[in-house]
Amino acid sequence: MYQLEDPRKPVTMPDRQFSLTTKRGTVKIGKGHELALIAGPCVVESEELIMSVARKLTDIADRLGIGLIFKSSYEKDNRGSEKNWRGPGAEDGLKILKKVRDTYGIPVLSDIHREEDVPLSAEYLDVLQIPAYLCQQTGLVLACGKSGKAVNVKKGQFLAPENMSSAVSKLKSTGAKNILLTERGACFGYNRLVSDIRSIPIMQYLGTPVVYDATHIIRIYGIPSSDPKGGEPQFVPHLTKAAVAAGTDCLFLETHPTPKSALCDGTSMLELDHMEPLLKTCLAISKAVGRN
């Protein structure tokens, strides 16, 4: 557990490294590396949308010199209603994500919900993401670790950050080395999440780079994401900048050209045109505070 034996002295964080080599070069995340970005639409809506957003994000990443992993879910299983859009499914969604990787040379990431989905997903994805609600599912975590792919585990809303040591231990037992942990808020009352900024150094102390996901923290649960009251996206920049100041290794920002028309999480995604200005500010903050 992350503890300060002497609060007057700065903490020396353990080494934490994550690396993916692609056609465009190597994306490095962790101690000693610049701020990185995981971004894309919440869910695969269409090939046209995904390719368009991927192209724009790649251009932004190139201009700013920031490492990029493209994210979009081929399936969103945690929906408030059976009528909500869940995505195109593995067969079609993974092919679209592979096209992103082949066309732009960037690594791709998507959620994995079931053990039986791991083998097929591992053929197409560079990073397997374990959703927050499933972060303690031992079978799923072990299957992802055994795939040989990089794994991003989102911290459950119901867990203290130090309790993510369980997921890290399970993954390392399989020989997995490329591991990320994502902070996405903790439960507060019935439908609010709060961001405990201490989660960043606490999870970094577990020896893994930490990703910060402001776009899920500001969701208002119990209200459909299609309802304008279902999120507070105006606070995404505030939380994101605070996380960078606290030393996060990577940002997770779901984004869409027109969030109000999105099929999933439209009230929480960052508008794509706002991505570059926010990242410029974050890079300036990162430079000002230094990296540990």
C-alpha positions in Angstrom: 0.0 0.0 0.0 1.1 3.6 -0.7 2.3 5.1 2.5 4.4 8.0 3.5 6.9 7.1 6.2 8.0 10.7 6.4 5.4 13.1 4.8 8.1 15.8 4.7 10.1 13.8 2.1 9.0 13.3 -1.5 8.1 9.7 -2.5 10.3 7.9 -5.0 7.9 5.9 -7.2 8.9 2.5 -8.4 9.8 2.1 -12.1 6.7 1.6 -14.2 6.9 0.9 -17.9 4.5 0.1 -20.8 5.6 -0.1 -24.4 3.9 -0.9 -27.7 5.8 -0.9 -31.0 3.8 0.0 -34.1 4.4 1.1 -37.7 4.6 4.7 -36.6 7.1 4.0 -33.8 6.9 3.0 -30.1 4.3 4.3 -27.7 5.9 4.4 -24.3 3.9 5.1 -21.1 5.3 5.4 -17.6 8.1 6.8 -15.5 10.5 8.9 -17.5 8.2 9.2 -20.5 6.0 12.0 -21.8 2.2 12.1 -21.3 0.4 9.6 -23.5 -3.2 9.4 -24.8 -5.9 6.8 -25.1 -8.8 8.2 -27.1 -11.6 7.5 -29.5 -15.4 7.2 -29.6 -17.1 5.3 -26.9 -18.4 2.6 -29.2 -17.9 1.6 -32.8 -20.8 3.3 -34.6 -19.7 3.0 -38.2 -16.5 2.4 -40.1 -16.7 6.0 -41.6 -16.9 7.6 -38.1 -14.1 5.5 -36.7 -11.7 6.1 -39.5 -12.4 9.8 -39.5 -11.8 10.2 -35.8 -8.7 8.0 -36.0 -7.3 10.2 -38.7 -7.9 13.4 -36.8 -6.5 12.0 -33.6 -3.4 10.7 -35.4 -2.8 14.2 -36.9 -3.2 15.8 -33.4 -0.8 13.3 -31.8 1.8 13.9 -34.6 1.6 17.6 -34.2 1.9 17.5 -30.4 4.4 14.6 -30.2 2.2 12.5 -28.0 1.9 8.7 -27.9 -1.6 7.6 -29.0 -3.6 4.4 -28.5 -7.0 4.4 -30.3 -9.9 3.3 -28.3 -13.4 2.2 -29.3 -15.6 -0.6 -28.0 -16.9 -3.2 -30.4 -19.4 -4.1 -27.7 -20.8 -2.2 -24.7 -22.4 -4.7 -22.4 -23.0 -2.5 -19.4 -26.1 -0.6 -20.7 -29.1 0.7 -18.8 -31.6 -0.8 -21.2 -31.7 -3.7 -23.6 -32.8 -1.2 -26.3 -29.6 0.8 -26.0 -27.0 0.5 -28.8 -24.4 -2.1 -27.8 -22.1 -1.9 -30.8 -21.7 -4.0 -33.9 -20.2 -7.0 -32.1 -16.9 -8.7 -32.3 -16.9 -9.9 -35.9 -17.6 -6.6 -37.5 -16.2 -4.3 -34.8 -12.8 -5.9 -34.6 -12.3 -5.7 -38.3 -12.9 -2.0 -38.3 -10.4 -1.5 -35.4 -7.8 -3.6 -37.3 -8.4 -1.2 -40.3 -7.5 1.7 -38.0 -4.3 0.0 -37.0 -3.4 -1.0 -40.6 -4.2 2.4 -42.1 -2.7 4.7 -39.5 -0.1 2.5 -37.8 -1.5 3.2 -34.3 -2.3 0.6 -31.6 -5.9 -0.2 -30.9 -7.8 -1.0 -27.7 -11.3 -2.3 -26.9 -13.3 -3.7 -23.9 -13.4 -7.5 -23.3 -16.4 -8.8 -21.4 -16.1 -12.5 -21.5 -13.3 -15.1 -21.3 -14.4 -16.7 -24.6 -14.0 -13.4 -26.4 -10.3 -13.2 -25.6 -8.7 -15.4 -28.3 -10.5 -13.5 -31.2 -9.9 -10.1 -29.7 -6.2 -10.8 -29.2 -5.9 -11.5 -32.9 -7.0 -7.9 -33.7 -6.2 -5.7 -30.7 -3.0 -4.4 -29.3 -4.5 -3.7 -25.8 -7.3 -5.7 -24.1 -9.3 -3.6 -21.7 -11.1 -5.0 -18.7 -14.1 -2.9 -17.8 -14.4 -1.5 -14.3 -17.3 -3.7 -13.2 -15.2 -6.8 -14.2 -11.9 -5.9 -12.7 -12.2 -8.6 -10.1 -13.3 -11.4 -12.4 -10.3 -13.8 -12.0 -11.1 -15.9 -15.0 -11.3 -12.9 -17.3 -8.2 -11.2 -15.9 -6.1 -14.4 -16.2 -7.4 -15.1 -19.8 -6.3 -11.6 -20.8 -3.0 -12.0 -19.2 -2.3 -15.3 -20.9 -3.1 -13.8 -24.3 0.3 -12.2 -24.5 -1.3 -8.8 -25.2 -1.0 -5.6 -23.2 -3.9 -5.2 -20.7 -5.6 -2.1 -19.3 -7.7 -2.7 -16.2 -10.1 0.0 -15.2 -10.4 0.4 -11.5 -13.8 -0.7 -10.2 -16.0 2.2 -8.7 -16.3 0.0 -5.6 -12.6 -0.5 -4.9 -9.9 1.5 -3.1 -7.0 2.1 -5.4 -4.6 0.0 -3.4 -7.0 -3.0 -3.9 -6.0 -3.0 -7.5 -2.9 -4.9 -6.4 -5.1 -8.0 -6.8 -5.6 -7.5 -10.5 -1.9 -6.7 -11.0 -0.9 -9.8 -9.1 -3.2 -12.0 -11.2 -1.9 -10.6 -14.5 1.7 -10.9 -13.4 1.1 -14.6 -12.5 0.5 -15.2 -16.2 3.8 -13.5 -17.2 2.1 -10.4 -18.4 4.3 -7.3 -18.2 2.5 -4.6 -20.3 -0.1 -3.5 -17.7 -2.0 -0.3 -17.3 -4.4 0.7 -14.5 -7.1 3.3 -15.1 -8.7 5.6 -12.5 -12.3 6.4 -13.4 -13.8 7.5 -10.2 -15.4 6.0 -7.1 -19.0 5.6 -6.0 -20.5 8.5 -4.1 -24.2 8.1 -3.1 -26.4 6.5 -5.7 -25.5 8.1 -9.1 -22.4 10.2 -8.7 -18.7 9.4 -9.0 -16.0 11.3 -7.3 -12.3 11.6 -8.3 -9.9 10.9 -5.5 -6.7 12.3 -7.0 -4.7 10.2 -4.5 -5.6 7.2 -6.6 -3.0 8.2 -9.2 0.1 7.9 -7.0 -1.3 5.0 -5.0 -1.8 2.8 -8.1 1.6 4.0 -9.5 3.1 2.7 -6.4 1.9 -0.8 -7.4 4.5 -0.6 -10.2 2.2 0.1 -13.2 1.6 3.2 -15.2 -1.7 4.9 -14.4 -4.3 6.2 -16.9 -6.9 8.8 -15.9 -10.4 8.7 -17.4 -12.3 12.0 -16.8 -14.9 11.2 -19.4 -16.4 8.4 -17.3 -16.1 10.1 -14.0 -18.5 12.8 -15.0 -21.3 10.4 -16.1 -24.5 10.7 -14.0 -25.6 7.1 -13.4 -29.3 6.2 -13.5 -29.9 8.7 -16.3 -29.5 7.5 -19.9 -26.4 8.8 -21.7 -28.8 10.1 -24.4 -30.4 12.4 -21.9 -28.7 15.9 -21.6 -28.7 15.4 -17.9 -26.8 12.2 -18.1 -23.3 13.7 -17.8 -21.4 16.9 -17.0 -18.8 17.2 -19.8 -18.0 20.7 -18.9 -15.9 19.3 -16.0 -13.8 17.0 -18.2 -11.1 19.7 -18.7 -10.9 20.5 -15.0 -10.5 16.9 -13.9 -8.1 16.1 -16.7 -5.8 19.1 -15.9 -5.8 18.2 -12.2 -4.8 14.6 -13.0 -1.9 15.8 -15.1 -0.8 18.1 -12.3 -0.9 15.0 -10.0 1.4 13.1 -12.3 -0.8 10.7 -14.3 1.1 8.8 -17.0 -1.7 8.8 -19.6 -5.0 10.3 -20.4 -8.2 8.4 -21.4 -10.6 10.7 -23.3 -13.5 9.4 -25.1 -14.3 11.8 -28.0 -16.8 12.3 -30.8 -17.2 14.9 -33.5 -20.8 15.6 -32.4 -21.3 14.0 -29.0 -25.0 14.9 -29.0 -25.6 12.6 -31.9 -23.5 9.7 -30.5 -25.1 6.3 -29.9 -23.4 5.8 -26.5 -22.2 8.2 -23.8 -23.0 11.3 -25.8 -23.4 13.3 -22.6 -19.9 12.5 -21.4 -17.6 12.5 -24.4 -15.2 15.4 -25.2 -16.1 17.1 -28.5 -13.3 16.2 -30.9 -12.6 19.9 -31.8 -11.8 20.5 -28.1 -9.2 17.7 -27.9 -6.1 19.5 -29.2 -6.5 22.7 -27.1 -6.9 20.6 -24.0 -3.9 18.4 -24.8 -1.7 21.5 -25.4 -2.7 22.8 -21.9 -2.0 19.4 -20.4 1.4 19.1 -22.0 2.3 22.5 -20.6 1.1 21.4 -17.1 3.1 18.2 -17.4 6.2 20.1 -18.3 5.7 22.6 -15.4 5.3 19.9 -12.7 7.9 17.5 -14.1 7.4 13.7 -14.1 8.2 11.2 -11.3 
